[in-house]
Amino acid sequence: MSQLRIINLMNSLEAVAGSAIGIFVPVYILNSGFSLRMVFVYWLIYSAGIPVFFMATAKLCEYRGVRFVFLLRLLFVFLLYGSLYLLGQFKFLIFIAPIFKAIEVSLMYYPMHFIFIANTENDEMSKKISHLFAWPQIIGIIMPLVSTGIAIMFGMKNIFILVFVVYFILIFVYLRFKDHKIQTKFNFNKVLVFFKKYPKYIVMEVFENIREDMHGAVWPIFFYFTIAGSLGEKIGIASVGTINSVTAFVVLFFTLLMGKLADKFDKNKIMKFGFILAALAWINAYFLTNNVYLYLFSIAFSLISTMIELPYQALTYQLAKKDEQSDEFIVFREIPLFFARATVYLACILLIANIKITFLLSAIVFAIFALL
C-alpha cells in the first residue's frame, strides 16, 4: 500500500473519532460545569501550544522517525480524552487537556504534511487533497448521527468508549508507515526570512484561519446555544449531530468538484470569491432571527469553507514542495496561524456577552481580504 493511501486510511479513521466526539467537545465542556468563556480559553491554550509542539515534533521525526511519532501520538490522544472524561471531577484539567490536544495534533499533522508533500505532484495537488477531504466526509455523514444517539440515550461520556476503540485500531495503520526519518535543517534565525519571502501567503494564512476558526469553533457553539436555549438541551445535541451529517453529505460532491476546478483555474481568484461569499454570509448570520436559518447557514458555511480551504491547502503544499527547506516552511507557517486563532478566541472572550459582534467583525475582515 502506498504511503498516500495509508494517509487517506488514517485520515478516514481520524474522521470516525473526530466526527463522533470532536463536534461535541464544546458542549461537553459546558455540561461539565464550565462557562462559555472557558470553552474559548480551552481553544486559546490549545492554539498557543501548536507552534511550540510542531517544532518539537520536527526534531522528534528527525531522531526517532515517522512511525514512532505516530505511535507516540496515541499516548497523548488517550491522555486528552481521559482528561476530558474526568473533567467534571477534576476542574483543573480544563488547562491540561488543551495542552495534550496541541501535542497530539502536532504529532499527527507535521509528519502527515511531510508525507503528503513528498508523495504528490504539483499539477494534481488539488485533486489529491479533495480525495483526502472526501473520505472523511463520507464517514462524517454517519458518525455524528451515531454519536448523537449514544449521547442522548446513554450519556455523552459513553462516546469516549467508541473513540478509544477507533484509536486502538489506528495502531495497526501507523505500523504500515515506512519507518523513515525526516531530516530537518532548522535555523530559527530564518523566521524573519520566511516572513519576508512569503508575505502574500502569510496574509492569506491569517485570513483563512480566522475564517476556519469562526466556522469550525465559534459557529457550532452559537448554533448549539441558540437551539438548546429555545428548544432544550437534547434537541440542541440532536441538532448538532444532524446538521453535521447533512452538511457532510452536501459538501462531499462539492469537494470532489472543487478538487478538479482548483487545478484548472486560478486558486487565488477562487479563494477571493469564497471570501466575498463568506463576508455576505456572516453579515446575514448576524441578523438571524429564525432557527430554520441556522441549519441553512450551517450548510452554506460548509460549502464556502470547501471553496476556500481546498485551494488554500493546495497552495500551501505547492509552496512547501517548492521550498528548499520544506520542514522549516511547515513549522514556521504555524506562527501566523497562532496569531489568527488567538485573535478569534480573544475576541470571543472579550465579547462573550454579545458574541454575534464577532460575526460582523469577521465579515469586515473577509471583505478586506477579498479586495486585496
Secondary structure by P-SEA (a helix, b strand, c coil): ccaaaaaaaaaaaaaaaaaacccaaaaaaaaacccaaaaaaaaaaaaaaaaaaaaaaaaaaacccaaaaaaaaaaaaaaaaaaaaaccccccccccaaaaaaaaaaaccaaaaaaaaacccccaaaaaaaaaaaaaaaaaacaaaaaaaaaacccccaaaaaaaaaaaaaaaaaaaccbbbbbbbccccaaaaaaaacaaaaaaaaaaaaaaaaaccaaaaaaaaaaaacccaaaaaaaaaaaaaaaaaaaaaaaaaaaaaaacccaaaaaaaaaaaaaaaaaaaaacccaaaaaaaaaaaaaaaaacaaaaaaaaaaaaaacccaaaaaaaaaaaaaaaaaaaaaaaaaaccccaaaaaaaaaaaaaaaac
